[in-house]
Amino acid sequence: MNASMYNTLESRYQAEIEDARYKINAIMKHNMVIPEHIDITGEVDKLLAKISSAEDKLAAMSRHYGDSMADRQG
Protein backbone atom coordinates (compact mmCIF):
# COMPACT_ATOMS: atom_id res chain seq x y z
CA MET A 1 0.00 0.00 0.00
CA ASN A 2 1.47 3.35 -0.97
CA ALA A 3 1.48 6.39 1.30
CA SER A 4 -1.21 8.20 -0.69
CA MET A 5 -3.68 5.32 -0.37
CA TYR A 6 -2.85 4.90 3.31
CA ASN A 7 -3.45 8.60 4.00
CA THR A 8 -6.68 8.62 1.98
CA LEU A 9 -8.09 5.64 3.84
CA GLU A 10 -6.99 7.06 7.17
CA SER A 11 -8.83 10.30 6.37
CA ARG A 12 -11.94 8.38 5.31
CA TYR A 13 -12.08 6.39 8.54
CA GLN A 14 -11.45 9.47 10.68
CA ALA A 15 -14.26 11.28 8.85
CA GLU A 16 -16.64 8.37 9.46
CA ILE A 17 -15.81 8.50 13.17
CA GLU A 18 -16.29 12.26 13.38
CA ASP A 19 -19.57 12.11 11.46
CA ALA A 20 -21.01 9.45 13.76
CA ARG A 21 -19.77 11.27 16.89
CA TYR A 22 -21.37 14.51 15.69
CA LYS A 23 -24.69 12.77 15.12
CA ILE A 24 -24.61 11.06 18.52
CA ASN A 25 -23.81 14.38 20.20
CA ALA A 26 -26.64 16.09 18.32
CA ILE A 27 -29.07 13.44 19.51
CA MET A 28 -27.85 13.39 23.12
CA LYS A 29 -27.02 17.02 23.83
CA HIS A 30 -29.55 18.84 21.71
CA ASN A 31 -32.37 16.31 21.78
CA MET A 32 -32.47 16.35 18.01
CA VAL A 33 -34.75 13.55 16.96
CA ILE A 34 -35.64 12.81 13.36
CA PRO A 35 -39.35 11.93 13.13
CA GLU A 36 -38.70 8.85 11.00
CA HIS A 37 -36.18 7.60 13.57
CA ILE A 38 -38.14 7.25 16.76
CA ASP A 39 -35.87 4.41 17.91
CA ILE A 40 -33.21 6.66 19.42
CA THR A 41 -31.28 3.86 21.09
CA GLY A 42 -31.29 1.87 17.86
CA GLU A 43 -29.98 4.87 15.94
CA VAL A 44 -27.21 5.50 18.48
CA ASP A 45 -26.37 1.78 18.37
CA LYS A 46 -25.95 1.98 14.57
CA LEU A 47 -23.74 5.04 14.89
CA LEU A 48 -21.59 3.34 17.54
CA ALA A 49 -21.22 0.36 15.20
CA LYS A 50 -19.94 2.75 12.50
CA ILE A 51 -17.41 4.20 14.94
CA SER A 52 -16.30 0.74 16.00
CA SER A 53 -15.94 -0.44 12.42
CA ALA A 54 -13.89 2.60 11.40
CA GLU A 55 -11.67 2.26 14.49
CA ASP A 56 -11.14 -1.42 13.74
CA LYS A 57 -10.17 -0.60 10.15
CA LEU A 58 -7.72 2.08 11.31
CA ALA A 59 -6.16 -0.34 13.79
CA ALA A 60 -5.87 -3.12 11.21
CA MET A 61 -4.38 -0.78 8.62
CA SER A 62 -1.87 0.52 11.15
CA ARG A 63 -1.01 -2.99 12.34
CA HIS A 64 -0.51 -4.42 8.85
CA TYR A 65 0.77 -1.41 6.90
CA GLY A 66 1.81 1.25 9.43
CA ASP A 67 5.44 0.19 9.79
CA SER A 68 5.98 -0.05 6.05
CA MET A 69 4.54 3.47 5.62
CA ALA A 70 6.93 4.85 8.24
CA ASP A 71 9.85 3.16 6.46
CA ARG A 72 8.88 4.68 3.09
CA GLN A 73 8.27 8.19 4.44
CA GLY A 74 11.15 8.46 6.89
N, C-alpha and C positions, 0 to 999 in steps of 0.2 A: 504494500500500500504506500503510495507516495504521500508526501507531506501535504499537498493541496487537498487530496481526498480526505486525509485524516482530519485536517482543519475544518473542512466543509461538514463532515459528519459530526464532529465535535460541536460545531455551531448549531447544527440541526437539533441534536439531542438537548443541548442547553436551552434552545428556544422552546422545545416541547415542554421542558420542565418549567420554565418561566411562565409559559402560557397557562399551564394547568394550575400552577401556584396562584397566579393572578385570579383565575376563575374561582378557585376555592376561597381565596380571601374576599372576593366580591360577594360570594354567597354567605360567608360566615360573618364578616364585619359589617357589611352594608345591607344584609338581608335581601339581597337581590335574588329574586326567584323568577324564573321564566315560567309563564303559565303552563306551557306544554310539559314542563319537567317538575311535576309536583313531588316526585320522589327525590327529595333533597339528598338523603343519605346515599341513595343509589347513584346519583350524579357525582357526589363527592368521591364515592368508591371508584367510579370509572376514572375520574381525574387522578386519584392516587395510583391507580393501575398504570396510567400513562406516565406518571412520574417515575414509578418503580421500573417500568420497562426502559425508559430512556436512561435512567441511572445504571441499570444492568448493562445496557449497550455500551455506555461510556466506560464502565469498568472492564468489560470484556475487550473492548478496543484497546484500552490502555494496557491491559494485561498481555494481550497477544501482539500488539503492534507498537506500543509506547516506547519501548527500548530502542527498536529499530529506527523510530522517528527521531529520537534524541541523537542517535549515532549519525544520521544523515544530516541533521541540522547543525550539530555542534562539532 
